Amino acid sequence: MELYDVMRTTGAVRRFTGDPLPDDVLVRILDNARFAPSGGNRQGVRVITVRDMPTRERLAELSSPGAQRYAAQIANGEAPWNPLQPCGVDAAAVEATSVPRGGGGTLLDSEVVLVICLDLNVVAAFDQDLDRIGVISGASVYPFVWNVLLAARNEGFGGVLTTMVVAQEPLVKELLGIPDDYAVAAVLPLGRPEHQVRKLTRKPVAEFVTRERFDGEAL
């Protein structure tokens, strides 16, 4: 596919046909995704490919608490899991909230689940002393994650970047034998899309790009 076509049609895929995603295709996807940049070219990404259904069922279970809070906050008119606004929904209400199958169910319906980890020993977190949630370390892993999704699209497959399971990271590490000094950055279910998006809707450039300053004129 032409590069810009891939970029404009790689949407979040949560429903899959059940067609197989063979290992040779998965290797080709990852072989191309590995050329994503990382800080100092340290390449601290580790990928665990999970096909075993009991393991995927456990990952889906571990995703539920994060998904329940997300849904409960949405229902309460809040921005879910927002680092600037505390959760206004009590634990009992969160526990009583049902989660649509599009949450953990995606991990069960896909052909393979990729658990993407980042070695914290090799990242340069320039924002570690700021009084806010750290985001800079993500620069060493999320370009790779996006490359996986672009490469999957090019091969006729798709997936979605999920992070709800990270709220239960200690249990995920125990389940998959992930060392303490690694962070779980994303979980990607991959498979052949039930429906392939042909056009995505995004804000026009003039709405989010300015000249010289945050409050400058639109580009």
N, C-alpha and C positions, 0 to 999 in steps of 0.2 A: 504493500500500500504506500501511497505518497505520504510523506511525513506529516504535513499539515492536516491531511484527512484523518490520520491516526489520532493526532492531538485533539481534533474537533469532534471525534466520535467515540472517545474512550470514556464512557460513563460508568457509573456504579452498577454493577451487575449482581443481582441478588436471586435471580431465578435461572435455573439451568435445565438443559434438555436431558441430562443423564448420559450424553455421549462421552466416551472415554477420552481422557487427556493422557496419552501415553508418555512414559518416562522420557523417550527421545525428544518429544516436543517440549516437555517441561525443561529438559536440559538445555535445549536451544533457546528457550525463553530466558533462562537464568544466565546462559552464556553471553547473551547480548546485554542483559540488564547489568552485568557486573562492570560495565564500562562507565557507570555513573560516577560522578566525582565524589570525593570525600576529603575531609580536612587532612592536608599533608599527604594525600594519597595513602593513608594508613589502612584503609579498607577493613574497618572493624566490624563489618556485617557478618553475621552467621544466620543461616537459613535452616530451619527444620521442616522437612516435608512430611506431612502427616496424612496418611491414607487410612490408617487403622480406625475403624468406626467407634469402638469403645473410647479411644483417646479423644476423638472428635466430639463424642457425646459429653465427655467430661469438660472439654473446652467450652462447649455450649452452656453447660451448667454454670461454669465459672463466669460466663458472660452475663448471666441473668441478673445478678445484683446491680451491676452497672446499668444494664438496660432498663431495669425496673425504676431506678432513680431517674434516669433520663426521661422515661415516659411520664412518671409522676410529676416531674418538674414542668414538662411541656403542658400537661393537663392543668397545672396550677398557674400557667401563664409566665413561667420563669425561663430564663436562658439556662439550659441544663448543664451541669458540671462546670459552671462558669467560675474562673479563678477570682473574679472581682466581686461576684455577688454570692453570698452564702445561700445554701439550700434552705428554702422555707417550708419544705415538706417533712413531716416527722417520720421516724423510722417505721412506725406502724402503717402509715399510708403508703410508704414506698413498698413495704412487704406485701401489701394487699393489691398492688398494681400488677395487672397482667401485661405480658410482653408479647407483641406481635411476633409471628413466626419468622418474619424477616430479620429478626435479631439473631439469636443463636441457631435458628433453623437453617440459616444460610451455610453454616459450617457443616451441616449434615447433608445438605442437598448437592453440594459441590463435588467435584471429582478428587480434589486434593486441597489441603489447607496448608499454607505456608506460614510458619511462625518466624517472624523476622526479629532478630536480636542484635543489639549493638554492644560492642566491647567498650565499656566506659574508661578503660585504661588508655585508650588511644584518641579520645576526643578532647578538643580544646573548648571548654565551656566558658566563653568570654563573659557570659552574663551571670556567672555563679555568685558574684557578690552583690548583685542588684536585688532590690526589694520587690521582686516579682517572680512569677513562675518562670523557670528556665525553658528556653526554646532553642537556643543556639546549637546544642548537641544534635538536634534533629537534622541539621545540615549534613551530617555525616551518614545518615541512613535513609531519609525520605526521598532524595533523588533516586536512590536504588529502588525503593518501593514503587515509585512512579514509573521507572523504567520497566519494572516487571509487568505492570498493568499495560503499558504501551506495547511491549513485546507480545503480551498475551493477545491484545487486540489485533496485532499484525498477523497472528497465527490463527485468528478466527475464534479465539477464546476471550474470556473476560473474568472480572472479579470485582471485589470491593475492599477498600482499606478499612478494616475494623480495629477498634482500640478498646472496646468496652471490657474485654477480659483483663486489661492491664490493671484495673482496679483491684484485681485479685492476684497480682503478680507473684507474691510468695508461693501461692498454691500452684500457679502455672509453672514456676521454676521447679518445684518439687515434682510435678507430674512429668516434666520433660527433661529433667536432669540439667537444667540451665545453671551455670555458675553464678555466684552471688554478684560478681563484678560485671555482669551483663544486664542490660535493660531489655525488657520486652517492648519493642517499638510498634509492632503492628501484627495483625493476623489477617492473612489474605486467603479467602476461599476462591478457588479458580475452577472454571468449567466452561462449557460452551453455552453462550447466552440463549435463553428461551426467546428473547426478543432483542435484536441489535438496534441500538439507538442510531439514527441517521443524522440527527441534529441536536446539539445541546444548547441550552439557554444560559447565557452568562451576561453579566453587566457589560455595557460597551466600555471601551478603553477610557473615554473621556470622563466616566464616572468614578474611576479609581486611580487615575494617573494625573499628577500635577507637575508643574514646572518649578524647580528650584526649592520649594518649601511645601510642607504638608498642606498649608492653606493657599498655595499658589494657584495660578490659573490652570485650567484643564489642558492637557496635552492635545 
